[in-house]
Amino acid sequence: MNKLNEIARFISEHDAVSNNEISKKLHLSMPTVLQYTRILKDQGVILETGKYDSTGGRKASAFSISETLAYVVGVEVKRGSVIFTLVNVRRKLMATKQYSVSFTNAPGYFRSISQALESFLKECKIPSSKIAGIGISLPGIVDREKNLMLRSHALGVQNMSFGDLSRWIDYPYTIENDANCAAFAELRGFVKNAVYISLNDMVGGAVFLNGSLYRGDGFKSGEFGHMVLENNGKICYCGKRGCMDSYCSAIILKKAGGGSLSSFFEMLKAGDARAEEVWESYVHYLALSVTNLRMAFDCTVVLGGEVGGWLEEFFLPFAEKVKEFNNFDIDTDYLRVGKYKSEASSFGATLRFIDKYFENML
């Protein structure tokens, strides 16, 4: 990446940044930075968005990436719907909408995605020339290089190629596992080791080593939902018994809440006896899973997905439950709750394209 692109990307990762900060962080001389930010400003890539308080002398300018420079669309594929998320190259979520598109392993499915995408962009009033790419989040094991979904229990398919999608959309695109996408969103800028647990209707996860995603030899790394917690336990949709997914799926809480996760947590906060019983069991197995992963990886554990988004209010009693299983750590400082209740996967699917945009911008 050339220095001009590197500076633009650095600015895009911050709400506002000064020439002095760019010089220090990127180890560039001040004259070089001044020259390049002037070029970027003249080309409309960056804007001067304010001034920093001065301790003497001239106030330093604050620069930000133009919010209308370019956009990426994240697409989260589900069995009965598709969720589109529009993100600008400042990594700001601009809009999101769900469309009823039933999944089928047939060419017509890609046409339906294309039609929904164009409707979404028209509603957002974004011209096609401003779209830098489409990131697609899939609930299954993915080979990104071959645009191939190797297996998806959620969608009931194997070896489904997404190569034919190029016949229906004119934008560059890439596919990725949904839990990996969510982990990109939650762990953006996190440079240490971390384990991410995705607590949605299906339980998944991701492993980050030194700030990079570890995929595994067969792209199956992070399939925590199929760790066995109970020998001869509940039957899992994968065919095994006792999988984490059978005990920690968001579906368990939704059923207890009459089909709604928010309703379940309202019942729980109101002291509903049935909700408390379901939650006690859920927390038991989730705490057990967290402890197993902490023992295996000895790093930060992030709880995300739909359930993760609700855990902050119940974090302290949950952390106490984790401590019951783990006598190797004196506290649970390694445990974090995700920032998103929704959109994590579709938002995370955009981030690679945004990085790529700045690599090839100028």
RODO-259026 format. One record per residue (C-alpha): residue number from 1; residue in three letters; x, y, z. Coordinates in steps of 0.05 Angstrom, whole numbers, plus 5000, padded with zeros to 4 digits. Layout:
# residues N
REC  seq  type     X     Y     Z
REC  NUM   Ala     X     Y     Z
...
***
This chain:
# residues 362
REC  seq  type     X     Y     Z
REC    1   Met  5000  5000  5000
REC    2   Asn  5028  5068  4981
REC    3   Lys  5035  5123  5034
REC    4   Leu  4976  5163  5007
REC    5   Asn  4930  5104  5014
REC    6   Glu  4959  5086  5081
REC    7   Ile  4944  5156  5108
REC    8   Ala  4873  5154  5080
REC    9   Arg  4860  5086  5112
REC   10   Phe  4888  5110  5179
REC   11   Ile  4842  5171  5178
REC   12   Ser  4783  5126  5161
REC   13   Glu  4795  5086  5225
REC   14   His  4785  5148  5268
REC   15   Asp  4729  5198  5277
REC   16   Ala  4779  5254  5271
REC   17   Val  4855  5257  5270
REC   18   Ser  4908  5311  5265
REC   19   Asn  4970  5314  5221
REC   20   Asn  5012  5306  5284
REC   21   Glu  4976  5242  5303
REC   22   Ile  4985  5214  5232
REC   23   Ser  5059  5231  5234
REC   24   Lys  5070  5196  5301
REC   25   Lys  5028  5134  5288
REC   26   Leu  5053  5121  5217
REC   27   His  5125  5144  5230
REC   28   Leu  5124  5195  5174
REC   29   Ser  5156  5263  5173
REC   30   Met  5111  5323  5184
REC   31   Pro  5126  5353  5115
REC   32   Thr  5106  5287  5082
REC   33   Val  5041  5284  5121
REC   34   Leu  5024  5356  5106
REC   35   Gln  5036  5344  5031
REC   36   Tyr  4993  5281  5030
REC   37   Thr  4935  5307  5071
REC   38   Arg  4933  5368  5025
REC   39   Ile  4927  5322  4965
REC   40   Leu  4873  5280  4998
REC   41   Lys  4834  5342  5017
REC   42   Asp  4839  5371  4946
REC   43   Gln  4813  5305  4918
REC   44   Gly  4754  5305  4966
REC   45   Val  4777  5241  5001
REC   46   Ile  4783  5276  5069
REC   47   Leu  4750  5337  5100
REC   48   Glu  4773  5385  5153
REC   49   Thr  4720  5375  5206
REC   50   Gly  4746  5420  5262
REC   51   Lys  4804  5445  5303
REC   52   Tyr  4838  5418  5364
REC   53   Asp  4846  5461  5426
REC   54   Ser  4912  5496  5425
REC   55   Thr  4963  5499  5481
REC   56   Gly  4997  5556  5445
REC   57   Gly  5005  5574  5371
REC   58   Arg  4959  5554  5315
REC   59   Lys  4904  5504  5327
REC   60   Ala  4915  5437  5292
REC   61   Ser  4864  5416  5240
REC   62   Ala  4821  5354  5251
REC   63   Phe  4812  5310  5189
REC   64   Ser  4759  5257  5174
REC   65   Ile  4744  5214  5114
REC   66   Ser  4686  5240  5072
REC   67   Glu  4623  5202  5091
REC   68   Thr  4598  5201  5019
REC   69   Leu  4664  5177  4988
REC   70   Ala  4642  5104  4979
REC   71   Tyr  4598  5050  5010
REC   72   Val  4599  4975  5022
REC   73   Val  4537  4932  5031
REC   74   Gly  4536  4875  5080
REC   75   Val  4488  4818  5065
REC   76   Glu  4467  4768  5119
REC   77   Val  4435  4707  5089
REC   78   Lys  4382  4670  5131
REC   79   Arg  4334  4614  5114
REC   80   Gly  4274  4659  5104
REC   81   Ser  4304  4728  5095
REC   82   Val  4363  4771  5075
REC   83   Ile  4388  4829  5116
REC   84   Phe  4423  4887  5080
REC   85   Thr  4468  4936  5117
REC   86   Leu  4497  4998  5085
REC   87   Val  4564  5021  5113
REC   88   Asn  4605  5080  5090
REC   89   Val  4681  5078  5086
REC   90   Arg  4685  5113  5153
REC   91   Arg  4658  5047  5179
REC   92   Lys  4593  5081  5199
REC   93   Leu  4528  5041  5194
REC   94   Met  4481  5082  5151
REC   95   Ala  4420  5038  5141
REC   96   Thr  4395  4967  5149
REC   97   Lys  4334  4930  5124
REC   98   Gln  4308  4859  5123
REC   99   Tyr  4275  4829  5060
REC  100   Ser  4234  4766  5057
REC  101   Val  4275  4723  5010
REC  102   Ser  4267  4648  5021
REC  103   Phe  4332  4609  5011
REC  104   Thr  4335  4558  4955
REC  105   Asn  4394  4524  4923
REC  106   Ala  4374  4547  4854
REC  107   Pro  4395  4602  4805
REC  108   Gly  4332  4641  4818
REC  109   Tyr  4355  4654  4889
REC  110   Phe  4412  4697  4865
REC  111   Arg  4364  4736  4822
REC  112   Ser  4320  4749  4883
REC  113   Ile  4381  4774  4922
REC  114   Ser  4399  4820  4865
REC  115   Gln  4329  4849  4861
REC  116   Ala  4326  4860  4936
REC  117   Leu  4395  4893  4935
REC  118   Glu  4375  4942  4880
REC  119   Ser  4312  4959  4919
REC  120   Phe  4353  4972  4981
REC  121   Leu  4403  5017  4945
REC  122   Lys  4346  5055  4911
REC  123   Glu  4313  5066  4978
REC  124   Cys  4379  5090  5007
REC  125   Lys  4389  5135  4946
REC  126   Ile  4459  5109  4934
REC  127   Pro  4483  5106  4861
REC  128   Ser  4516  5042  4838
REC  129   Ser  4581  5079  4823
REC  130   Lys  4589  5092  4898
REC  131   Ile  4587  5018  4917
REC  132   Ala  4657  4990  4930
REC  133   Gly  4634  4919  4942
REC  134   Ile  4585  4870  4973
REC  135   Gly  4604  4827  5033
REC  136   Ile  4560  4766  5043
REC  137   Ser  4553  4731  5110
REC  138   Leu  4533  4658  5107
REC  139   Pro  4511  4610  5163
REC  140   Gly  4559  4554  5145
REC  141   Ile  4629  4531  5130
REC  142   Val  4658  4574  5075
REC  143   Asp  4716  4569  5026
REC  144   Arg  4726  4643  5009
REC  145   Glu  4777  4630  4954
REC  146   Lys  4729  4585  4915
REC  147   Asn  4665  4625  4931
REC  148   Leu  4639  4559  4959
REC  149   Met  4594  4545  5018
REC  150   Leu  4620  4476  5037
REC  151   Arg  4564  4459  5086
REC  152   Ser  4507  4494  5121
REC  153   His  4462  4458  5169
REC  154   Ala  4421  4521  5176
REC  155   Leu  4406  4523  5102
REC  156   Gly  4408  4449  5089
REC  157   Val  4460  4450  5032
REC  158   Gln  4530  4426  5016
REC  159   Asn  4580  4450  4964
REC  160   Met  4538  4508  4940
REC  161   Ser  4575  4555  4894
REC  162   Phe  4564  4630  4898
REC  163   Gly  4604  4641  4835
REC  164   Asp  4539  4648  4794
REC  165   Leu  4520  4709  4834
REC  166   Ser  4565  4749  4788
REC  167   Arg  4513  4739  4732
REC  168   Trp  4463  4779  4773
REC  169   Ile  4503  4834  4807
REC  170   Asp  4555  4881  4777
REC  171   Tyr  4593  4893  4842
REC  172   Pro  4654  4856  4868
REC  173   Tyr  4633  4810  4925
REC  174   Thr  4661  4760  4975
REC  175   Ile  4630  4708  5021
REC  176   Glu  4647  4693  5093
REC  177   Asn  4621  4652  5152
REC  178   Asp  4571  4692  5193
REC  179   Ala  4606  4682  5260
REC  180   Asn  4672  4704  5230
REC  181   Cys  4637  4767  5203
REC  182   Ala  4608  4782  5271
REC  183   Ala  4676  4772  5303
REC  184   Phe  4707  4822  5254
REC  185   Ala  4655  4872  5277
REC  186   Glu  4664  4859  5351
REC  187   Leu  4740  4853  5351
REC  188   Arg  4758  4908  5301
REC  189   Gly  4822  4939  5324
REC  190   Phe  4834  4886  5377
REC  191   Val  4906  4862  5366
REC  192   Lys  4910  4808  5420
REC  193   Asn  4885  4736  5421
REC  194   Ala  4810  4727  5430
REC  195   Val  4754  4676  5425
REC  196   Tyr  4686  4700  5400
REC  197   Ile  4622  4662  5415
REC  198   Ser  4563  4677  5371
REC  199   Leu  4498  4664  5409
REC  200   Asn  4444  4665  5355
REC  201   Asp  4392  4614  5335
REC  202   Met  4453  4572  5319
REC  203   Val  4515  4577  5362
REC  204   Gly  4581  4590  5327
REC  205   Gly  4645  4627  5339
REC  206   Ala  4713  4649  5316
REC  207   Val  4785  4647  5340
REC  208   Phe  4831  4707  5332
REC  209   Leu  4906  4696  5342
REC  210   Asn  4950  4758  5344
REC  211   Gly  4892  4798  5315
REC  212   Ser  4882  4752  5255
REC  213   Leu  4827  4701  5243
REC  214   Tyr  4848  4628  5250
REC  215   Arg  4807  4588  5201
REC  216   Gly  4831  4517  5214
REC  217   Asp  4855  4466  5163
REC  218   Gly  4784  4452  5138
REC  219   Phe  4754  4521  5151
REC  220   Lys  4717  4494  5212
REC  221   Ser  4753  4532  5267
REC  222   Gly  4705  4564  5316
REC  223   Glu  4648  4514  5309
REC  224   Phe  4638  4518  5384
REC  225   Gly  4564  4501  5378
REC  226   His  4584  4428  5367
REC  227   Met  4628  4419  5427
REC  228   Val  4597  4363  5469
REC  229   Leu  4576  4387  5538
REC  230   Glu  4534  4327  5558
REC  231   Asn  4548  4255  5539
REC  232   Asn  4483  4226  5512
REC  233   Gly  4451  4294  5522
REC  234   Lys  4399  4329  5479
REC  235   Ile  4398  4312  5405
REC  236   Cys  4430  4366  5362
REC  237   Tyr  4410  4383  5291
REC  238   Cys  4479  4360  5269
REC  239   Gly  4462  4289  5291
REC  240   Lys  4505  4286  5353
REC  241   Arg  4481  4290  5425
REC  242   Gly  4497  4340  5479
REC  243   Cys  4525  4396  5434
REC  244   Met  4531  4466  5461
REC  245   Asp  4480  4488  5408
REC  246   Ser  4427  4445  5441
REC  247   Tyr  4435  4483  5506
REC  248   Cys  4457  4553  5487
REC  249   Ser  4418  4569  5423
REC  250   Ala  4378  4634  5425
REC  251   Ile  4318  4592  5403
REC  252   Ile  4313  4563  5473
REC  253   Leu  4302  4632  5503
REC  254   Lys  4257  4654  5446
REC  255   Lys  4211  4595  5456
REC  256   Ala  4205  4610  5530
REC  257   Gly  4189  4682  5511
REC  258   Gly  4133  4664  5463
REC  259   Gly  4179  4671  5402
REC  260   Ser  4213  4736  5423
REC  261   Leu  4280  4745  5456
REC  262   Ser  4261  4814  5482
REC  263   Ser  4198  4784  5512
REC  264   Phe  4238  4731  5547
REC  265   Phe  4284  4781  5580
REC  266   Glu  4224  4824  5600
REC  267   Met  4194  4762  5633
REC  268   Leu  4261  4747  5667
REC  269   Lys  4267  4818  5694
REC  270   Ala  4195  4814  5720
REC  271   Gly  4212  4751  5760
REC  272   Asp  4173  4701  5718
REC  273   Ala  4187  4632  5748
REC  274   Arg  4189  4594  5682
REC  275   Ala  4236  4646  5651
REC  276   Glu  4282  4641  5712
REC  277   Glu  4284  4565  5706
REC  278   Val  4302  4568  5632
REC  279   Trp  4354  4622  5645
REC  280   Glu  4387  4583  5701
REC  281   Ser  4397  4523  5655
REC  282   Tyr  4421  4567  5598
REC  283   Val  4471  4603  5641
REC  284   His  4497  4538  5670
REC  285   Tyr  4516  4510  5601
REC  286   Leu  4541  4577  5575
REC  287   Ala  4586  4585  5635
REC  288   Leu  4612  4514  5625
REC  289   Ser  4626  4530  5552
REC  290   Val  4662  4594  5569
REC  291   Thr  4706  4558  5619
REC  292   Asn  4724  4503  5569
REC  293   Leu  4744  4555  5518
REC  294   Arg  4784  4595  5569
REC  295   Met  4821  4532  5589
REC  296   Ala  4835  4515  5516
REC  297   Phe  4858  4584  5492
REC  298   Asp  4875  4624  5555
REC  299   Cys  4853  4690  5524
REC  300   Thr  4797  4741  5521
REC  301   Val  4727  4711  5511
REC  302   Val  4674  4755  5477
REC  303   Leu  4600  4736  5481
REC  304   Gly  4563  4762  5421
REC  305   Gly  4503  4749  5376
REC  306   Glu  4431  4762  5396
REC  307   Val  4438  4735  5467
REC  308   Gly  4505  4769  5477
REC  309   Gly  4472  4835  5464
REC  310   Trp  4426  4824  5524
REC  311   Leu  4479  4798  5572
REC  312   Glu  4506  4864  5597
REC  313   Glu  4449  4873  5647
REC  314   Phe  4459  4803  5673
REC  315   Phe  4534  4801  5668
REC  316   Leu  4554  4801  5742
REC  317   Pro  4513  4739  5763
REC  318   Phe  4536  4705  5699
REC  319   Ala  4609  4720  5715
REC  320   Glu  4599  4691  5784
REC  321   Lys  4573  4627  5752
REC  322   Val  4634  4624  5707
REC  323   Lys  4679  4629  5769
REC  324   Glu  4645  4568  5798
REC  325   Phe  4674  4526  5741
REC  326   Asn  4741  4560  5735
REC  327   Asn  4790  4559  5794
REC  328   Phe  4850  4578  5750
REC  329   Asp  4831  4652  5745
REC  330   Ile  4820  4697  5804
REC  331   Asp  4770  4740  5766
REC  332   Thr  4733  4744  5700
REC  333   Asp  4769  4804  5670
REC  334   Tyr  4780  4762  5608
REC  335   Leu  4705  4760  5594
REC  336   Arg  4671  4813  5551
REC  337   Val  4601  4824  5524
REC  338   Gly  4591  4842  5451
REC  339   Lys  4570  4911  5428
REC  340   Tyr  4516  4889  5380
REC  341   Lys  4446  4859  5390
REC  342   Ser  4439  4853  5315
REC  343   Glu  4474  4872  5250
REC  344   Ala  4541  4846  5274
REC  345   Ser  4547  4795  5218
REC  346   Ser  4524  4841  5161
REC  347   Phe  4566  4899  5188
REC  348   Gly  4627  4854  5196
REC  349   Ala  4619  4829  5125
REC  350   Thr  4635  4899  5099
REC  351   Leu  4700  4910  5136
REC  352   Arg  4747  4872  5090
REC  353   Phe  4720  4910  5030
REC  354   Ile  4731  4976  5065
REC  355   Asp  4804  4957  5079
REC  356   Lys  4812  4935  5007
REC  357   Tyr  4781  5000  4982
REC  358   Phe  4837  5040  5014
REC  359   Glu  4891  4992  4991
REC  360   Asn  4871  5005  4918
REC  361   Met  4841  5075  4923
REC  362   Leu  4896  5117  4891
***
